[in-house]
């Protein structure tokens, strides 16, 4: 199991560096599973879009071309006096160096040189704008309209999400971060996943429950990994040579309560019984002791 986890982590790190994921921040979450099949779930706290780019897809500047930014110089051969015009500043040699083969003198750029630089700058801007538009469209498709680094799209994403059942509060607070209050109850008769993002082509669950044979429920929390887990790498200042963007730590408490039969769980203290009820608690992040994410298997009577 440990070798498999390392293998998956190795595959996912390049994705974290180059792509994006919707992940928790600081949170408090609880799942109640009853023997009769009823459930209640809540998640209060932060939800954030992690982008491997420190600016997301809205941080590139498209400032107008500044003619004063163009610098030109003449390269003068010290032996022959021959002058070679350069369309950039060159300080490769010093005027005080009498043994240097040439010296450089600043000069005003010609209209033709400025026009050439303007064309290069605008062509590069057009290419970058096309690339960013394509990336934004891809990210919007992946996350149901949310584009990392684009505050306007993230505000609209929050407004749209708040229209759906369970999302009692979704507020965009900046820096790719949302404040969330989610609560839902019902009868468990199918797979459960939170968050479930409408129109998103990529879903990465914080909490997932899968029905197994024999009335068994497997509770998984892929995005809730401790400091030694898959997403513990995000807390590092660097992964490889890549500077990591600022983000909220994945840190909080996850609780499962049930009157069913607990077949297995990886909480630090196992479960605590109170009559027929059992409670399991995981402290995720800085206060946690596990490197892996919370897991349990519960068997219900119905």
Secondary structure, 3 states (H helix, E strand, C coil): CHHHHHHHHHHHHHHHHHCEEEEEEEEEEEEEECCCCEEEEEEEEEEEEEECCCCCCCCCCCCCCCHHHCCEEEEEECCCCCEEEECCCCCCCCCCCCCCCEEEEEECCCHHHHHHHHHHHHHHHHHHHHHHHHHHHHHHHHCCCCCCCCHHHHHHHHHHHCCCCCEEEEEEEECCEEEEEEEEEEECCCCEEECCCCCCCCCCCCEEEEEECCCEEEEECCCCCCCCCHHHHHHCCEECCEECCCCCCCEEEEEEEECCEEEEECCCCCCEEECCEEEEEEEECCCCCCCCCCEEEEECCC
